[in-house]
């Protein structure tokens, strides 16, 4: 007790010490106030809403048309094989060179073949003269019928040998089977060939075939002889006219049919084998159709489904699709005009998900 009184008395006597103690106390209180733990404020979370954008199902005037991507193929192409064995004596088939039908591409060593042909030719001419002599003798009664028939058989055998030898001699020259362009050559001069060896490849690009695959519901538009429009990114702004040349009678597992479109290959804008083109068929006149944006599709075109916004929630709705346009699909059944479908954000949705529609214009009511 005496000690406490002594301390208080000393503080009263020493004012400087009193001021220092008060300052230390204030600093301590300030430090504690600054480093206290913040109070946790409980904030009520709103309901989980998935942001999406929507577009209406609407009616528009359309023309019955169909567009699909096709692949260009040569009108004719073939691998060229050697039918003769021997050494290559001459090569006249440079890649890129144009050859007419029957023009020589390669000459194989034909010395032995030529010798056999001459021998067969001589034998055939000799038996032919024998037939003429025996025929005269048989008419005069100098030789029996059996002798005349034996000479005739010898002549027929000699003729067959001559035909075979001539074919073998001609096979020593490998010729172009049709008028076209050499794309590849697989042998060089001096190489030794055997029968059946592939020596070159040729294509005929005076015309081209464009191969497309058409869905079953559209195949009725592709009758042989029907004129179609063909475009290509290689030649922007240009349109070409082709005609349906063949339609497969059997559809594939994807329910599409193979269609060939024949097109005269223009010289100023030549198509090459393997290029991609777009084939378009258009109908006459316009009609009104119910359309839905293609980007609203949840799955593929084979089983079309979209999320329809109803009472602020997503409803997975299948529908029957008709004509395919570039950005829209025709709706035959399953959707109504004015319904809102989700065009972005649908990958996060489930059937019945709560939605937050964003990007709506002022004045629009929420679906």
C-alpha positions in Angstrom: 0.0 0.0 0.0 2.8 2.3 0.9 4.6 1.4 -2.4 1.5 2.4 -4.4 1.3 5.7 -2.7 5.0 6.2 -3.2 4.6 5.6 -7.0 1.6 7.9 -7.3 3.4 10.6 -5.3 6.5 10.3 -7.5 4.3 10.6 -10.7 2.8 13.7 -9.3 6.2 15.2 -8.6 7.7 14.1 -12.0 5.3 15.3 -14.7 7.5 14.2 -17.6 7.4 10.6 -16.5 3.6 10.9 -16.3 3.3 12.1 -19.9 5.5 9.3 -21.2 3.4 6.6 -19.5 0.2 8.1 -20.9 1.6 8.2 -24.4 2.7 4.5 -24.1 -0.8 3.6 -23.0 -2.4 5.4 -25.9 0.1 3.8 -28.4 -0.7 0.3 -27.0 -4.5 0.9 -27.4 -4.0 2.2 -31.0 -1.9 -0.9 -31.9 -4.5 -3.3 -30.5 -7.3 -1.5 -32.4 -5.4 -1.7 -35.7 -4.6 -5.4 -35.4 -7.9 -6.7 -34.1 -9.7 -9.4 -36.2 -12.3 -8.1 -38.6 -15.9 -9.0 -37.8 -17.3 -11.6 -40.0 -20.3 -10.3 -41.9 -22.8 -12.9 -43.0 -23.9 -12.2 -46.6 -26.8 -14.1 -48.0 -25.9 -15.7 -51.3 -28.3 -15.4 -54.2 -29.6 -18.5 -56.0 -27.1 -20.0 -58.5 -28.0 -18.7 -61.9 -26.3 -19.8 -65.1 -25.8 -16.8 -67.5 -26.9 -17.5 -71.1 -27.8 -15.6 -74.2 -31.0 -16.4 -76.1 -32.6 -15.9 -79.5 -36.2 -16.3 -80.6 -37.7 -18.9 -82.9 -38.9 -16.9 -85.8 -40.5 -17.1 -89.2 -38.8 -15.9 -92.4 -39.0 -16.2 -96.2 -36.7 -18.9 -97.5 -36.0 -20.6 -100.8 -35.8 -24.4 -101.0 -32.1 -24.9 -101.4 -29.4 -27.3 -100.3 -25.6 -26.7 -99.9 -22.9 -29.2 -99.1 -19.2 -29.6 -99.5 -17.8 -31.9 -102.2 -14.5 -33.4 -103.2 -13.1 -33.1 -106.7 -12.0 -36.2 -108.5 -10.6 -36.7 -112.0 -13.0 -37.7 -114.7 -10.7 -40.7 -115.5 -7.5 -41.8 -113.9 -5.5 -45.0 -114.1 -2.3 -46.7 -113.0 -0.2 -47.8 -116.0 1.3 -51.2 -115.9 3.9 -52.9 -118.1 2.7 -56.0 -119.9 6.2 -56.9 -121.1 9.4 -57.8 -119.4 12.8 -56.3 -120.3 15.0 -53.3 -120.1 13.5 -49.8 -120.5 15.0 -48.4 -123.7 13.2 -45.1 -123.9 11.1 -42.9 -121.6 8.6 -40.4 -122.9 6.4 -39.9 -119.8 7.5 -36.8 -117.9 5.3 -35.9 -114.9 3.0 -33.1 -116.0 3.2 -33.9 -119.7 0.0 -34.2 -121.7 -0.4 -37.4 -123.8 -3.0 -38.4 -126.3 -4.7 -41.8 -126.3 -2.4 -44.5 -127.8 0.8 -42.3 -127.5 3.9 -44.2 -126.4 5.1 -43.6 -122.8 7.8 -46.2 -122.5 9.6 -48.5 -124.9 10.9 -51.8 -123.5 13.6 -53.9 -125.1 11.7 -55.5 -128.1 14.4 -57.3 -130.1 13.4 -60.8 -129.1 9.7 -60.0 -129.5 10.3 -58.6 -133.0 12.2 -61.7 -134.0 9.4 -64.0 -132.8 6.9 -61.8 -134.7 8.8 -62.1 -137.9 9.1 -65.9 -137.5 5.4 -66.2 -136.8 4.6 -64.0 -139.7 6.7 -66.0 -142.1 5.1 -69.3 -140.9 1.6 -67.9 -141.2 2.2 -66.7 -144.8 3.6 -70.1 -145.8 0.7 -72.0 -144.4 -1.7 -69.6 -146.1 0.0 -70.4 -149.5 -0.3 -74.1 -148.7 -4.0 -73.7 -148.2 -4.4 -72.1 -151.6 -2.4 -74.9 -153.3 -4.2 -77.7 -151.5 -7.6 -76.1 -152.2 -6.8 -76.3 -156.0 -5.6 -79.8 -155.8 -8.6 -80.9 -153.8 -11.0 -79.4 -156.4 -9.1 -81.2 -159.1 -9.3 -84.5 -157.0 -5.5 -84.8 -156.7 -5.6 -84.8 -152.8 -8.1 -86.2 -150.4 -10.2 -84.0 -148.2 -8.3 -85.0 -145.0 -5.1 -83.6 -146.4 -6.8 -80.3 -147.3 -8.3 -80.1 -143.8 -4.9 -80.8 -142.2 -3.4 -77.8 -144.1 -6.2 -75.6 -143.0 -5.6 -76.5 -139.4 -1.9 -75.7 -139.7 -2.9 -72.3 -141.2 -5.2 -71.6 -138.3 -2.5 -72.5 -135.7 0.0 -70.3 -137.6 -2.4 -67.4 -137.5 -2.9 -67.8 -133.7 0.9 -67.9 -133.2 1.2 -64.7 -135.3 -1.5 -62.9 -133.3 0.2 -63.8 -130.0 3.7 -62.8 -131.3 2.3 -59.5 -132.6 0.6 -58.7 -129.3 3.8 -59.5 -127.4 5.7 -57.2 -129.7 3.2 -54.4 -129.3 3.3 -54.8 -125.5 6.9 -53.7 -125.6 5.5 -50.2 -126.1 3.6 -48.9 -123.0 1.0 -46.6 -124.4 -1.5 -44.0 -122.9 -4.9 -45.7 -122.4 -6.7 -42.3 -122.8 -5.9 -38.6 -123.4 -4.7 -37.1 -120.2 -1.8 -35.9 -118.1 1.0 -38.0 -116.5 1.0 -37.3 -112.8 3.7 -39.8 -111.7 6.4 -41.9 -113.2 7.9 -44.9 -111.3 10.7 -46.2 -113.6 13.7 -44.7 -115.3 15.5 -45.5 -118.6 17.7 -48.6 -118.2 15.7 -50.2 -115.5 14.7 -53.9 -115.8 11.0 -54.5 -115.8 8.9 -57.5 -115.2 5.4 -58.1 -116.3 2.7 -56.4 -114.2 5.0 -53.7 -112.8 3.4 -50.2 -112.3 5.3 -47.7 -114.4 3.1 -44.5 -114.3 -0.1 -42.8 -113.3 -2.4 -40.7 -115.6 -5.5 -38.6 -115.1 -8.0 -37.0 -117.4 -9.0 -33.6 -116.1 -10.9 -32.3 -119.1 -13.9 -33.0 -117.0 -14.1 -33.5 -113.2 -16.4 -35.4 -110.9 -17.5 -33.7 -107.7 -18.4 -36.3 -105.1 -21.0 -35.2 -102.5 -23.0 -37.1 -99.9 -26.7 -36.0 -99.7 -29.1 -36.8 -96.8 -32.0 -39.0 -97.6 -34.6 -36.3 -97.1 -32.8 -34.2 -99.8 -32.0 -36.9 -102.3 -35.2 -36.3 -104.3 -33.7 -33.0 -105.6 -30.7 -34.8 -107.2 -32.0 -36.5 -110.3 -29.5 -37.4 -113.1 -29.2 -34.4 -115.4 -30.2 -31.8 -112.8 -28.1 -28.6 -113.1 -26.3 -27.5 -109.9 -24.2 -24.5 -108.9 -20.6 -25.1 -107.9 -18.3 -22.6 -106.0 -14.8 -22.8 -104.6 -12.8 -20.8 -102.1 -9.9 -21.1 -104.6 -11.9 -19.0 -107.1 -14.0 -16.6 -105.0 -16.9 -14.9 -106.7 -17.0 -17.4 -109.6 -19.8 -19.8 -110.1 -19.7 -23.0 -112.3 -22.5 -25.2 -113.6 -22.4 -28.9 -113.2 -24.9 -31.7 -113.7 -25.8 -34.8 -111.7 -24.3 -37.7 -113.5 -24.9 -40.6 -111.0 -26.8 -41.2 -107.8 -26.1 -44.2 -105.6 -29.1 -46.5 -105.0 -27.8 -47.4 -101.5 -27.4 -45.1 -98.5 -24.7 -45.4 -95.9 -25.0 -45.9 -92.2 -25.2 -42.1 -91.8 -28.3 -42.1 -94.1 -26.6 -40.2 -96.9 -26.3 -41.2 -100.6 -23.3 -40.7 -102.8 -23.9 -38.4 -105.7 -21.5 -37.6 -108.6 -21.7 -34.1 -110.2 -20.0 -33.8 -113.6 -18.4 -30.5 -114.5 -16.5 -29.3 -117.6 -13.2 -28.3 -116.2 -12.6 -24.6 -117.2 -9.1 -23.7 -118.4 -9.0 -20.3 -116.8 -10.0 -21.7 -113.4 -9.0 -25.3 -113.5 -10.1 -27.6 -110.7 -7.5 -30.2 -109.4 -8.1 -33.6 -108.0 -8.6 -33.5 -104.2 -9.8 -29.9 -104.0 -12.9 -29.0 -102.0 -15.9 -27.3 -103.5 -19.4 -26.3 -102.5 -22.4 -27.7 -104.4 -25.6 -25.7 -104.2 -29.1 -26.5 -105.4 -31.8 -23.8 -105.3 -35.5 -24.1 -105.8 -37.9 -21.7 -107.5 -39.9 -19.1 -105.5 -40.0 -18.4 -101.7 -42.0 -19.7 -98.8 -42.4 -18.9 -95.1 -40.6 -21.2 -92.7 -40.1 -21.4 -89.0 -36.3 -21.1 -88.2 -34.1 -21.7 -85.2 -30.4 -20.7 -85.1 -27.9 -23.5 -85.7 -25.7 -22.4 -82.8 -28.6 -23.3 -80.4 -28.2 -27.0 -81.2 -27.1 -29.1 -78.2 -26.2 -32.2 -80.2 -25.7 -33.0 -83.8 -28.1 -32.5 -86.7 -29.1 -36.2 -86.7 -30.9 -35.7 -83.3 -31.6 -32.0 -83.0 -32.3 -30.7 -79.5 -32.3 -27.2 -78.0 -32.8 -25.6 -74.6 -36.0 -23.6 -74.5 -36.3 -20.9 -71.8 -39.5 -21.3 -69.8 -40.3 -19.6 -66.5 -36.6 -18.8 -66.1 -35.5 -22.4 -66.4 -34.0 -24.4 -69.3 -36.1 -27.1 -70.9 -34.4 -29.6 -73.2 -36.6 -29.8 -76.2 -36.2 -32.1 -79.3 -37.6 -31.0 -82.6 -37.9 -32.2 -86.2 -35.5 -30.3 -88.6 -36.1 -29.6 -92.2 -34.0 -27.7 -94.6 -30.5 -26.7 -93.6 -29.4 -23.1 -94.1 -26.1 -21.6 -93.4 -27.0 -20.1 -90.0 -30.4 -21.5 -89.3 -32.4 -24.8 -89.4 -36.0 -25.1 -90.5 -38.3 -26.4 -87.8 -41.0 -28.8 -89.0 -42.3 -29.7 -85.5 -41.5 -29.4 -81.8 -40.9 -25.6 -81.5 -43.3 -22.6 -81.7 -42.8 -19.2 -83.0 -41.6 -16.7 -80.4 -40.0 -19.3 -78.0 -36.6 -18.3 -76.8 -33.8 -20.8 -77.2 -30.3 -20.7 -75.6 -27.6 -19.8 -78.1 -24.6 -19.7 -75.7 -23.9 -21.3 -72.4 -25.9 -24.4 -73.2 -22.9 -26.6 -72.4 -23.3 -25.8 -68.7 -27.0 -26.5 -68.6 -29.1 -29.4 -67.4 -32.8 -29.9 -67.9 -34.4 -27.5 -65.4 -31.3 -25.3 -64.7 -32.1 -21.8 -63.4 -31.1 -19.2 -65.9 -29.8 -15.6 -66.0 -30.5 -14.2 -69.5 -27.9 -11.6 -70.4 -27.7 -9.2 -73.3 -31.4 -8.5 -73.4 -32.5 -5.2 -74.9 -34.4 -2.8 -72.8 -38.2 -3.3 -73.0 -37.9 -7.1 -73.6 -39.6 -9.2 -71.1 -37.8 -12.2 -69.6 -38.9 -15.5 -70.9 
